Amino acid sequence: MNELKRILSPIVKRQQSWRTWNMFLYWWGALAIISGLILIRSQANLPVAGWAPYALTCLLLIGTFIITWINSSSSRFDYQQLARNIEEKHPELHATLLTAMEQKPDPKTGQYNFLQRRVLEEAKTAYESSQFNRMIPKGRLFGLKLLLSVLFVATCVCLGKIYTLPNNPNKQTQAQIQEDEAEIVADTQLDKVEPGSIEVERGTPLAILAHFKNRGPTKAELVVTKADKTTRRLELTKNLDDPIFGATLPFIEETFSYYVDYDGKKSETYQVSVYEHPYLDRADAFLEYPNYTKLPDRKVEDTRRLSAVEGTLLSYQFKLNKPVSSALLTNDLEEPISLKVLANQPVAQLPPIKLTQNQIWKLELTDSAGRKNKLAPRIEISVYPNKPPSIRIANPRGDQQISPLEEVDFAVEIQDDFGLGNYGLTYNVNGGEMKDILLGKDASANTKITATHLLAVETLGVEPDQLINWFFWAEDTGPDGQTRRSYSDMYFSEIRPFEEIFRQGDPNQQQQQQQQEQQQEGQQSPNQQTEELIKLQKQIINATWKLRRNPDTLSKDIPILIQGQKEALEKAKVLLDKSSDEKQSEFIKTIITNMEASLKKLNEAQGNPKQ
């Protein structure tokens, strides 16, 4: 039997530990509950006996000692019951353990016989194979220990709180009651109401606070009366320890009055008036187009962006939320434009103004109280120009050489954004009088017109080496309402001899000429110099013609023209010095005279007539 007890010893110890810790759990739990109830009573100002913490401490110590003593000896343990529990958990043992527990040695010899030892050996083998000592897992034992630790700490904390309770809670409660009664004796008095009479912006919230003296009322209400005499009540709430009651009106829309009603009394009546900043509600534009556009006048409703041709008369009517004392259209570059304000009407008007350039205005409003609009709306005007007619020459293309008997076919495409007036061709012969040829008139807007003319050169009586310069023109109505003429580029037609005879030169003469050219090494012949001079002078004439069509670039371009004319004049003088032909010299002298006259005119245009 001693051998079997040694085998069952781990199980016995674990069973004893489990029973001991469960007894501690019940005992300490009961004391923790009692301590908690005592603390709850103390929070409710109920009396707690002064000896209560000491009694609980004694019960904790005595109970712990008794539970420890009861479970200290293993001799009191019932091994028969332990065997029954093991057999219930492990029926495969077939009562081997119970049979082994019932075996007793021979009273004379104190020894077991063979069969008894056989039973004990089988019980030992069954123990090693089934591991009875795992009947109570270690995890459960550890969890129970952890719970007991928390419970013991909680019990000690509760006992410590009980020790700190006042000795005579009844006296403290009585003093508190007396203090409350003293406060009740003092009457509730309203100190002030915030914000009182005030002016607030429409749509904003308003917080109303009632400050009391001595103590707060049992009930306080905010009574609001609107302009139509309707009344509503809002309960004022107290959020802090101070005797301050308040409520918030989330959205102020109209004027009203209010007072505070408390404990059958009421405060004075306060007025709340409502204001709002001026703002633009609607903007209607009126456009009066120039006569030359042939467009009907137009009204554009509720717009802050529009486009119109230059010269259009624009007027605006701004509808506002309220009457204002002044209204301005401002930008960063020009003086502000004052708008006409109608008395006692929420309207501001822009008198008709002529549009000449793009505009971005800001509308600034000021009411009678000096309040300005929070956001200045933008008014954007896009002004597109009245473009001159578009002239594209289809035939002939550029300068050309023609015979005295040739017929020249002229063709041009013309278009204008608001319609054409007269259009035609102008030419002169060898610097003579300019002759206009009318090709057509009165074309509608944005319509491409093709005009043609056949010029019989034979009728002009031209001679070889003479020039015909020509250009196209078209008329429309400018932004000022006057007829405006636009021109194409100027081109030249050179009259060549009717017959040109080409002969084969003498080979010896050609060889001598090649040797001379090699000796000169890069020096140009008189003919080449003459051609380059003619080319340069044509460029100067065309540039002068473009400058006449677009005089805005005069100050920038005329110095270049003067410099080019001086270079051409110097080249002409060089040719005159080299010329040995009397007829050619007279021709070059005429050219020099004309170049000098041209240079004088250019200097006068620049403002230097003496040069």
MIZANU-416005 format. One record per residue (C-alpha): residue number from 1; residue in one letter; x, y, z. Coordinates in nm, 3 decimals. Example, Ala and Ser with C-alpha at 12.3 -4.5 7.8 and 13.67 -1.06 7.14 Angstrom:
BEGIN
   nr  rest        x        y        z
    1     A    1.230   -0.450    0.780
    2     S    1.367   -0.106    0.714
This chain:
BEGIN
   nr  rest        x        y        z
    1     M    0.000    0.000    0.000
    2     N    0.289    0.238    0.071
    3     E    0.417    0.178   -0.283
    4     L    0.076    0.265   -0.429
    5     K    0.053    0.578   -0.216
    6     R    0.390    0.688   -0.349
    7     I    0.261    0.641   -0.702
    8     L   -0.056    0.843   -0.628
    9     S    0.131    1.111   -0.432
   10     P    0.146    1.368   -0.728
   11     I   -0.225    1.325   -0.783
   12     V   -0.293    1.369   -0.414
   13     K   -0.089    1.692   -0.403
   14     R   -0.263    1.837   -0.710
   15     Q   -0.606    1.744   -0.570
   16     Q   -0.521    1.906   -0.237
   17     S   -0.400    2.224   -0.412
   18     W   -0.713    2.245   -0.621
   19     R   -0.937    2.203   -0.313
   20     T   -0.735    2.458   -0.110
   21     W   -0.741    2.728   -0.381
   22     N   -1.112    2.678   -0.440
   23     M   -1.179    2.733   -0.068
   24     F   -0.968    3.053   -0.080
   25     L   -1.166    3.163   -0.386
   26     Y   -1.500    3.135   -0.207
   27     W   -1.374    3.291    0.117
   28     W   -1.189    3.587   -0.036
   29     G   -1.473    3.642   -0.284
   30     A   -1.725    3.669   -0.002
   31     L   -1.507    3.923    0.184
   32     A   -1.458    4.126   -0.140
   33     I   -1.834    4.141   -0.195
   34     I   -1.897    4.252    0.162
   35     S   -1.628    4.522    0.136
   36     G   -1.776    4.646   -0.192
   37     L   -2.123    4.675   -0.042
   38     I   -1.984    4.877    0.248
   39     L   -1.814    5.118    0.004
   40     I   -2.139    5.156   -0.195
   41     R   -2.327    5.246    0.123
   42     S   -2.064    5.504    0.210
   43     Q   -2.102    5.669   -0.133
   44     A   -2.477    5.696   -0.068
   45     N   -2.399    5.876    0.262
   46     L   -2.533    5.580    0.467
   47     P   -2.369    5.518    0.805
   48     V   -2.085    5.264    0.828
   49     A   -1.982    5.120    1.168
   50     G   -1.630    5.212    1.277
   51     W   -1.542    4.853    1.372
   52     A   -1.635    4.716    1.025
   53     P   -1.285    4.737    0.868
   54     Y   -1.120    4.568    1.167
   55     A   -1.376    4.284    1.171
   56     L   -1.326    4.221    0.802
   57     T   -0.946    4.211    0.845
   58     C   -0.978    3.954    1.124
   59     L   -1.211    3.740    0.917
   60     L   -0.965    3.750    0.627
   61     L   -0.673    3.632    0.844
   62     I   -0.865    3.369    1.045
   63     G   -1.032    3.216    0.741
   64     T   -0.701    3.199    0.554
   65     F   -0.534    3.025    0.849
   66     I   -0.815    2.769    0.890
   67     I   -0.820    2.680    0.518
   68     T   -0.441    2.637    0.519
   69     W   -0.449    2.413    0.830
   70     I   -0.730    2.192    0.698
   71     N   -0.543    2.116    0.378
   72     S   -0.190    2.085    0.529
   73     S   -0.191    1.711    0.607
   74     S   -0.205    1.443    0.340
   75     S   -0.296    1.172    0.596
   76     R   -0.650    1.292    0.597
   77     F   -0.681    1.236    0.229
   78     D   -0.928    0.963    0.115
   79     Y   -0.733    0.738   -0.122
   80     Q   -1.036    0.516   -0.180
   81     Q   -1.234    0.811   -0.315
   82     L   -0.936    0.914   -0.527
   83     A   -0.926    0.567   -0.679
   84     R   -1.297    0.583   -0.759
   85     N   -1.250    0.920   -0.932
   86     I   -0.964    0.784   -1.139
   87     E   -1.166    0.477   -1.240
   88     E   -1.453    0.703   -1.352
   89     K   -1.217    0.903   -1.575
   90     H   -1.042    0.591   -1.706
   91     P   -1.287    0.297   -1.736
   92     E   -1.027    0.103   -1.937
   93     L   -0.849    0.021   -1.604
   94     H   -1.127   -0.229   -1.520
   95     A   -1.114   -0.154   -1.144
   96     T   -0.745   -0.242   -1.124
   97     L   -0.670    0.060   -0.905
   98     L   -0.965   -0.004   -0.667
   99     T   -0.858   -0.370   -0.629
  100     A   -0.500   -0.265   -0.552
  101     M   -0.623   -0.016   -0.288
  102     E   -0.820   -0.289   -0.112
  103     Q   -0.516   -0.521   -0.072
  104     K   -0.373   -0.558    0.280
  105     P   -0.048   -0.737    0.383
  106     D   -0.033   -1.058    0.593
  107     P   -0.071   -0.946    0.959
  108     K    0.191   -1.193    1.069
  109     T    0.459   -1.140    0.814
  110     G    0.363   -0.793    0.695
  111     Q    0.418   -0.907    0.334
  112     Y    0.194   -0.937    0.027
  113     N    0.148   -1.272   -0.137
  114     F    0.213   -1.340   -0.503
  115     L   -0.131   -1.251   -0.629
  116     Q   -0.141   -0.928   -0.427
  117     R    0.195   -0.822   -0.564
  118     R    0.067   -0.903   -0.913
  119     V   -0.233   -0.669   -0.863
  120     L   -0.005   -0.394   -0.732
  121     E    0.227   -0.433   -1.033
  122     E   -0.067   -0.408   -1.272
  123     A   -0.187   -0.090   -1.097
  124     K    0.163    0.058   -1.124
  125     T    0.179   -0.030   -1.496
  126     A   -0.168    0.122   -1.553
  127     Y   -0.055    0.444   -1.383
  128     E    0.250    0.473   -1.607
  129     S    0.043    0.411   -1.922
  130     S   -0.261    0.632   -1.842
  131     Q   -0.093    0.918   -1.643
  132     F   -0.361    0.969   -1.378
  133     N   -0.178    1.275   -1.246
  134     R   -0.311    1.471   -1.546
  135     M   -0.668    1.462   -1.419
  136     I   -0.643    1.832   -1.332
  137     P   -0.449    2.016   -1.609
  138     K   -0.177    2.262   -1.514
  139     G   -0.348    2.536   -1.721
  140     R   -0.656    2.526   -1.497
  141     L   -0.437    2.537   -1.185
  142     F   -0.249    2.841   -1.323
  143     G   -0.574    3.022   -1.412
  144     L   -0.710    2.960   -1.065
  145     K   -0.390    3.097   -0.909
  146     L   -0.411    3.413   -1.125
  147     L   -0.778    3.469   -1.034
  148     L   -0.697    3.424   -0.663
  149     S   -0.417    3.681   -0.689
  150     V   -0.649    3.942   -0.846
  151     L   -0.922    3.867   -0.594
  152     F   -0.682    3.897   -0.299
  153     V   -0.553    4.235   -0.424
  154     A   -0.910    4.360   -0.478
  155     T   -1.008    4.253   -0.125
  156     C   -0.710    4.434    0.024
  157     V   -0.786    4.752   -0.178
  158     C   -1.148    4.753   -0.061
  159     L   -1.039    4.709    0.301
  160     G   -0.794    4.998    0.259
  161     K   -1.073    5.221    0.124
  162     I   -1.295    5.132    0.418
  163     Y   -1.018    5.233    0.661
  164     T   -1.008    5.580    0.501
  165     L   -1.382    5.646    0.546
  166     P   -1.475    5.921    0.797
  167     N   -1.536    5.803    1.147
  168     N   -1.874    5.977    1.175
  169     P   -2.044    5.994    0.837
  170     N   -2.370    6.093    0.992
  171     K   -2.221    6.428    1.101
  172     Q   -2.079    6.492    0.752
  173     T   -2.415    6.417    0.594
  174     Q   -2.586    6.644    0.839
  175     A   -2.339    6.927    0.766
  176     Q   -2.397    6.886    0.392
  177     I   -2.772    6.900    0.444
  178     Q   -2.737    7.215    0.653
  179     E   -2.521    7.375    0.384
  180     D   -2.777    7.291    0.115
  181     E   -3.055    7.435    0.329
  182     A   -2.853    7.754    0.370
  183     E   -2.827    7.788   -0.007
  184     I   -3.198    7.728   -0.046
  185     V   -3.269    8.008    0.198
  186     A   -3.101    8.259   -0.044
  187     D   -3.338    8.359   -0.327
  188     T   -3.245    8.295   -0.691
  189     Q   -3.143    8.623   -0.856
  190     L   -3.080    8.687   -1.227
  191     D   -2.749    8.867   -1.269
  192     K   -2.739    8.934   -1.646
  193     V   -2.844    8.801   -1.983
  194     E   -2.596    8.780   -2.267
  195     P   -2.581    8.919   -2.529
  196     G   -2.886    9.131   -2.446
  197     S   -3.011    9.350   -2.731
  198     I   -2.794    9.288   -3.035
  199     E   -2.775    9.303   -3.414
  200     V   -2.667    8.979   -3.584
  201     E   -2.602    8.870   -3.942
  202     R   -2.877    8.677   -4.110
  203     G   -2.816    8.303   -4.120
  204     T   -2.571    8.293   -3.826
  205     P   -2.629    8.116   -3.488
  206     L   -2.687    8.305   -3.162
  207     A   -2.600    8.177   -2.812
  208     I   -2.799    8.323   -2.519
  209     L   -2.669    8.283   -2.161
  210     A   -2.850    8.365   -1.835
  211     H   -2.618    8.430   -1.534
  212     F   -2.772    8.380   -1.184
  213     K   -2.657    8.475   -0.835
  214     N   -2.661    8.259   -0.516
  215     R   -2.798    7.948   -0.686
  216     G   -2.953    7.839   -1.014
  217     P   -3.329    7.820   -1.062
  218     T   -3.512    7.492   -1.068
  219     K   -3.617    7.565   -1.426
  220     A   -3.535    7.838   -1.676
  221     E   -3.681    7.894   -2.024
  222     L   -3.608    8.126   -2.313
  223     V   -3.923    8.285   -2.455
  224     V   -3.885    8.405   -2.818
  225     T   -4.146    8.630   -2.981
  226     K   -4.130    8.686   -3.358
  227     A   -4.257    8.985   -3.554
  228     D   -4.586    8.809   -3.630
  229     K   -4.646    8.770   -3.250
  230     T   -4.589    8.393   -3.257
  231     T   -4.406    8.268   -2.946
  232     R   -4.201    7.964   -2.871
  233     R   -4.020    7.843   -2.559
  234     L   -3.677    7.683   -2.533
  235     E   -3.547    7.523   -2.215
  236     L   -3.220    7.669   -2.088
  237     T   -2.974    7.404   -1.975
  238     K   -2.690    7.416   -1.724
  239     N   -2.366    7.253   -1.841
  240     L   -2.116    7.370   -1.577
  241     D   -2.109    7.398   -1.201
  242     D   -2.156    7.774   -1.227
  243     P   -2.519    7.895   -1.216
  244     I   -2.518    7.974   -1.589
  245     F   -2.801    7.852   -1.811
  246     G   -2.787    7.874   -2.190
  247     A   -2.938    7.785   -2.526
  248     T   -2.834    7.830   -2.889
  249     L   -3.055    7.947   -3.173
  250     P   -2.891    7.775   -3.472
  251     F   -3.019    7.996   -3.757
  252     I   -3.129    8.358   -3.723
  253     E   -3.354    8.453   -4.011
  254     E   -3.566    8.748   -3.890
  255     T   -3.595    9.008   -3.616
  256     F   -3.739    8.893   -3.281
  257     S   -3.754    8.973   -2.908
  258     Y   -3.682    8.744   -2.614
  259     Y   -3.674    8.721   -2.234
  260     V   -3.578    8.460   -1.972
  261     D   -3.855    8.299   -1.762
  262     Y   -3.734    8.135   -1.435
  263     D   -3.913    8.021   -1.116
  264     G   -4.220    8.230   -1.198
  265     K   -4.011    8.540   -1.274
  266     K   -3.888    8.688   -1.600
  267     S   -3.611    8.916   -1.716
  268     E   -3.649    9.232   -1.919
  269     T   -3.726    9.195   -2.289
  270     Y   -3.436    9.221   -2.535
  271     Q   -3.444    9.291   -2.908
  272     V   -3.248    9.103   -3.176
  273     S   -3.234    9.274   -3.516
  274     V   -3.102    9.108   -3.831
  275     Y   -2.873    9.252   -4.099
  276     E   -2.705    9.111   -4.406
  277     H   -2.417    9.215   -4.629
  278     P   -2.508    9.329   -4.978
  279     Y   -2.454    9.081   -5.258
  280     L   -2.532    9.044   -5.628
  281     D   -2.838    8.838   -5.703
  282     R   -2.871    8.881   -6.081
  283     A   -2.689    9.066   -6.360
  284     D   -2.863    9.145   -6.692
  285     A   -2.655    9.285   -6.981
  286     F   -2.778    9.498   -7.273
  287     L   -2.571    9.511   -7.595
  288     E   -2.618    9.779   -7.862
  289     Y   -2.402    9.679   -8.158
  290     P   -2.249    9.933   -8.400
  291     N   -2.451   10.001   -8.716
  292     Y   -2.186    9.855   -8.945
  293     T   -2.230    9.510   -8.789
  294     K   -2.598    9.505   -8.894
  295     L   -2.667    9.303   -8.577
  296     P   -2.984    9.361   -8.370
  297     D   -2.952    9.485   -8.013
  298     R   -2.950    9.202   -7.760
  299     K   -3.032    9.144   -7.395
  300     V   -2.836    8.872   -7.213
  301     E   -3.006    8.769   -6.891
  302     D   -2.822    8.679   -6.572
  303     T   -2.469    8.671   -6.708
  304     R   -2.133    8.773   -6.571
  305     R   -1.935    8.681   -6.881
  306     L   -2.001    8.800   -7.233
  307     S   -1.825    8.892   -7.558
  308     A   -1.890    9.172   -7.807
  309     V   -1.723    9.347   -8.098
  310     E   -1.534    9.668   -8.030
  311     G   -1.752    9.977   -8.044
  312     T   -2.050    9.799   -7.887
  313     L   -2.241    9.998   -7.624
  314     L   -2.274    9.790   -7.305
  315     S   -2.512    9.864   -7.019
  316     Y   -2.578    9.649   -6.713
  317     Q   -2.855    9.619   -6.460
  318     F   -2.746    9.458   -6.133
  319     K   -3.022    9.326   -5.909
  320     L   -2.912    9.308   -5.545
  321     N   -3.046    9.157   -5.225
  322     K   -3.104    9.500   -5.067
  323     P   -3.075    9.871   -5.148
  324     V   -2.719   10.007   -5.133
  325     S   -2.569   10.351   -5.097
  326     S   -2.292   10.305   -5.356
  327     A   -2.180   10.056   -5.620
  328     L   -1.854   10.052   -5.816
  329     L   -1.695    9.851   -6.096
  330     T   -1.321    9.838   -6.029
  331     N   -1.011    9.686   -6.181
  332     D   -0.638    9.720   -6.123
  333     L   -0.560    9.936   -6.426
  334     E   -0.833   10.197   -6.463
  335     E   -1.034   10.434   -6.250
  336     P   -1.341   10.278   -6.090
  337     I   -1.674   10.320   -6.268
  338     S   -1.957   10.453   -6.048
  339     L   -2.291   10.284   -6.099
  340     K   -2.628   10.451   -6.075
  341     V   -2.803   10.348   -5.752
  342     L   -3.183   10.369   -5.729
  343     A   -3.315   10.500   -5.398
  344     N   -3.491   10.238   -5.185
  345     Q   -3.456    9.981   -5.464
  346     P   -3.213    9.687   -5.474
  347     V   -3.083    9.788   -5.817
  348     A   -2.757    9.932   -5.952
  349     Q   -2.717   10.032   -6.317
  350     L   -2.417   10.073   -6.546
  351     P   -2.483   10.351   -6.801
  352     P   -2.397   10.262   -7.163
  353     I   -2.021   10.258   -7.225
  354     K   -1.836   10.187   -7.548
  355     L   -1.626    9.871   -7.541
  356     T   -1.273    9.912   -7.675
  357     Q   -1.075    9.644   -7.491
  358     N   -1.113    9.339   -7.268
  359     Q   -1.235    9.416   -6.918
  360     I   -1.236    9.229   -6.587
  361     W   -1.433    9.421   -6.327
  362     K   -1.514    9.354   -5.964
  363     L   -1.849    9.471   -5.832
  364     E   -1.805    9.644   -5.495
  365     L   -2.120    9.726   -5.297
  366     T   -2.168    9.937   -4.982
  367     D   -2.495    9.964   -4.788
  368     S   -2.619   10.256   -4.578
  369     A   -2.445   10.117   -4.266
  370     G   -2.107   10.104   -4.442
  371     R   -2.109    9.726   -4.482
  372     K   -1.942    9.593   -4.797
  373     N   -2.014    9.275   -4.987
  374     K   -1.805    8.985   -4.857
  375     L   -1.720    8.850   -5.203
  376     A   -1.689    9.088   -5.498
  377     P   -1.827    8.907   -5.808
  378     R   -1.624    8.926   -6.131
  379     I   -1.768    9.071   -6.449
  380     E   -1.563    8.957   -6.750
  381     I   -1.601    9.125   -7.091
  382     S   -1.419    8.989   -7.399
  383     V   -1.391    9.247   -7.679
  384     Y   -1.296    9.114   -8.021
  385     P   -1.171    9.361   -8.283
  386     N   -1.333    9.463   -8.609
  387     K   -1.074    9.308   -8.838
  388     P   -0.983    9.464   -9.173
  389     P   -1.073    9.269   -9.489
  390     S   -0.868    8.963   -9.567
  391     I   -0.704    8.990   -9.914
  392     R   -0.541    8.684  -10.071
  393     I   -0.396    8.718  -10.422
  394     A   -0.462    8.411  -10.633
  395     N   -0.301    8.533  -10.957
  396     P   -0.037    8.639  -11.053
  397     R    0.193    8.509  -10.785
  398     G    0.451    8.776  -10.702
  399     D    0.668    8.983  -10.935
  400     Q    0.692    8.886  -11.301
  401     Q    0.825    8.982  -11.643
  402     I    0.574    9.045  -11.916
  403     S    0.587    9.154  -12.281
  404     P    0.432    9.479  -12.406
  405     L    0.161    9.278  -12.585
  406     E    0.071    9.044  -12.302
  407     E   -0.261    9.020  -12.117
  408     V   -0.236    8.975  -11.739
  409     D   -0.514    8.781  -11.560
  410     F   -0.562    8.919  -11.205
  411     A   -0.760    8.717  -10.941
  412     V   -0.809    8.781  -10.570
  413     E   -1.011    8.635  -10.277
  414     I   -1.155    8.890  -10.031
  415     Q   -1.349    8.835   -9.709
  416     D   -1.457    9.051   -9.411
  417     D   -1.613    8.972   -9.075
  418     F   -1.891    9.235   -9.101
  419     G   -1.928    9.283   -9.477
  420     L   -1.741    9.452   -9.760
  421     G   -1.787    9.787   -9.932
  422     N   -1.602    9.860  -10.256
  423     Y   -1.303    9.648  -10.361
  424     G   -1.074    9.665  -10.661
  425     L   -0.729    9.679  -10.825
  426     T   -0.487    9.976  -10.843
  427     Y   -0.183   10.004  -11.071
  428     N    0.051   10.261  -11.225
  429     V    0.306   10.256  -11.505
  430     N    0.665   10.356  -11.441
  431     G    0.583   10.567  -11.135
  432     G    0.299   10.753  -11.303
  433     E   -0.054   10.827  -11.185
  434     M   -0.228   10.554  -10.982
  435     K   -0.536   10.411  -11.156
  436     D   -0.818   10.241  -10.960
  437     I   -1.027    9.964  -11.115
  438     L   -1.349    9.886  -10.922
  439     L   -1.407    9.509  -10.915
  440     G   -1.720    9.497  -10.698
  441     K   -1.900    9.620  -10.385
  442     D   -2.136    9.533  -10.099
  443     A   -2.054    9.177   -9.995
  444     S   -2.219    9.021   -9.687
  445     A   -2.034    8.928   -9.368
  446     N   -1.801    8.628   -9.365
  447     T   -1.858    8.564   -9.736
  448     K   -1.553    8.487   -9.950
  449     I   -1.560    8.692  -10.272
  450     T   -1.348    8.605  -10.576
  451     A   -1.276    8.902  -10.801
  452     T   -1.097    8.890  -11.139
  453     H   -0.971    9.139  -11.398
  454     L   -0.796    9.097  -11.733
  455     L   -0.542    9.376  -11.798
  456     A   -0.437    9.427  -12.161
  457     V   -0.081    9.559  -12.131
  458     E   -0.085    9.659  -12.502
  459     T   -0.336    9.937  -12.428
  460     L   -0.104   10.096  -12.172
  461     G    0.162   10.190  -12.430
  462     V    0.447   10.057  -12.220
  463     E    0.805   10.020  -12.335
  464     P    1.072    9.767  -12.246
  465     D    1.248    9.816  -11.909
  466     Q    0.946    9.999  -11.766
  467     L    0.765    9.880  -11.451
  468     I    0.401    9.830  -11.366
  469     N    0.341    9.817  -10.992
  470     W    0.001    9.699  -10.869
  471     F   -0.195    9.595  -10.558
  472     F   -0.550    9.503  -10.454
  473     W   -0.764    9.691  -10.202
  474     A   -1.092    9.644  -10.018
  475     E   -1.309    9.872   -9.807
  476     D   -1.515    9.803   -9.495
  477     T   -1.650   10.005   -9.203
  478     G   -1.399   10.064   -8.921
  479     P   -1.471   10.076   -8.546
  480     D   -1.523   10.454   -8.572
  481     G   -1.803   10.404   -8.824
  482     Q   -1.598   10.548   -9.113
  483     T   -1.501   10.374   -9.434
  484     R   -1.168   10.194   -9.398
  485     R   -0.955   10.079   -9.691
  486     S   -0.714    9.787   -9.664
  487     Y   -0.440    9.700   -9.910
  488     S   -0.256    9.391  -10.024
  489     D    0.118    9.375  -10.078
  490     M    0.258    9.569  -10.373
  491     Y    0.405    9.375  -10.666
  492     F    0.595    9.467  -10.983
  493     S    0.563    9.361  -11.346
  494     E    0.874    9.438  -11.554
  495     I    0.828    9.500  -11.927
  496     R    1.074    9.291  -12.121
  497     P    1.163    9.339  -12.491
  498     F    0.917    9.179  -12.729
  499     E    1.206    8.993  -12.899
  500     E    1.535    8.889  -12.744
  501     I    1.818    8.769  -12.971
  502     F    2.073    8.529  -12.826
  503     R    2.403    8.484  -13.024
  504     Q    2.687    8.245  -12.971
  505     G    2.994    8.433  -12.854
  506     D    3.349    8.415  -12.985
  507     P    3.536    8.133  -12.801
  508     N    3.848    8.346  -12.770
  509     Q    3.644    8.635  -12.633
  510     Q    3.473    8.402  -12.383
  511     Q    3.815    8.272  -12.273
  512     Q    3.941    8.626  -12.221
  513     Q    3.627    8.711  -12.026
  514     Q    3.675    8.404  -11.803
  515     Q    4.035    8.506  -11.736
  516     Q    3.920    8.855  -11.641
  517     E    3.662    8.712  -11.410
  518     Q    3.928    8.489  -11.247
  519     Q    4.151    8.793  -11.203
  520     Q    3.871    8.988  -11.039
  521     E    3.813    8.684  -10.806
  522     G    3.471    8.736  -10.676
  523     Q    3.405    9.092  -10.789
  524     Q    3.051    9.123  -10.926
  525     S    2.984    9.241  -11.278
  526     P    2.796    9.569  -11.335
  527     N    2.488    9.374  -11.446
  528     Q    2.483    9.170  -11.126
  529     Q    2.526    9.485  -10.918
  530     T    2.241    9.649  -11.107
  531     E    2.013    9.348  -11.046
  532     E    2.094    9.344  -10.676
  533     L    2.031    9.719  -10.654
  534     I    1.692    9.676  -10.823
  535     K    1.607    9.390  -10.586
  536     L    1.708    9.596  -10.284
  537     Q    1.506    9.897  -10.396
  538     K    1.197    9.676  -10.449
  539     Q    1.230    9.551  -10.093
  540     I    1.252    9.911   -9.967
  541     I    0.943   10.007  -10.166
  542     N    0.747    9.709  -10.028
  543     A    0.859    9.781   -9.675
  544     T    0.752   10.146   -9.712
  545     W    0.419   10.028   -9.850
  546     K    0.364    9.798   -9.549
  547     L    0.459   10.081   -9.315
  548     R    0.198   10.300   -9.477
  549     R   -0.064   10.027   -9.422
  550     N    0.040    9.976   -9.059
  551     P    0.176   10.307   -8.924
  552     D    0.171   10.179   -8.564
  553     T    0.518   10.027   -8.620
  554     L    0.663   10.348   -8.769
  555     S    0.897   10.432   -8.481
  556     K    1.040   10.080   -8.479
  557     D    1.070   10.011   -8.852
  558     I    1.163   10.346   -9.010
  559     P    1.528   10.345   -8.889
  560     I    1.575   10.014   -9.075
  561     L    1.420   10.161   -9.389
  562     I    1.646   10.469   -9.374
  563     Q    1.953   10.250   -9.334
  564     G    1.847   10.033   -9.631
  565     Q    1.782   10.337   -9.850
  566     K    2.125   10.479   -9.765
  567     E    2.291   10.151   -9.866
  568     A    2.097   10.146  -10.194
  569     L    2.198   10.508  -10.262
  570     E    2.566   10.429  -10.205
  571     K    2.547   10.130  -10.440
  572     A    2.385   10.351  -10.709
  573     K    2.664   10.606  -10.677
  574     V    2.924   10.327  -10.719
  575     L    2.748   10.211  -11.035
  576     L    2.749   10.569  -11.167
  577     D    3.125   10.595  -11.115
  578     K    3.183   10.267  -11.300
  579     S    2.943   10.342  -11.585
  580     S    3.098   10.433  -11.921
  581     D    2.775   10.443  -12.120
  582     E    2.623   10.793  -12.137
  583     K    2.267   10.665  -12.164
  584     Q    2.313   10.430  -11.872
  585     S    2.475   10.710  -11.667
  586     E    2.172   10.935  -11.725
  587     F    1.944   10.652  -11.614
  588     I    2.146   10.596  -11.296
  589     K    2.146   10.970  -11.220
  590     T    1.766   10.964  -11.237
  591     I    1.762   10.671  -10.996
  592     I    1.994   10.854  -10.754
  593     T    1.771   11.161  -10.763
  594     N    1.464   10.953  -10.679
  595     M    1.650   10.768  -10.401
  596     E    1.758   11.097  -10.245
  597     A    1.400   11.222  -10.256
  598     S    1.286   10.897  -10.092
  599     L    1.553   10.927   -9.822
  600     K    1.442   11.283   -9.752
  601     K    1.081   11.172   -9.709
  602     L    1.182   10.892   -9.474
  603     N    1.388   11.133   -9.259
  604     E    1.094   11.371   -9.244
  605     A    0.869   11.085   -9.131
  606     Q    1.119   11.004   -8.858
  607     G    1.139   11.369   -8.752
  608     N    1.488   11.451   -8.891
  609     P    1.419   11.668   -9.200
  610     K    1.779   11.796   -9.231
  611     Q    1.937   11.459   -9.283
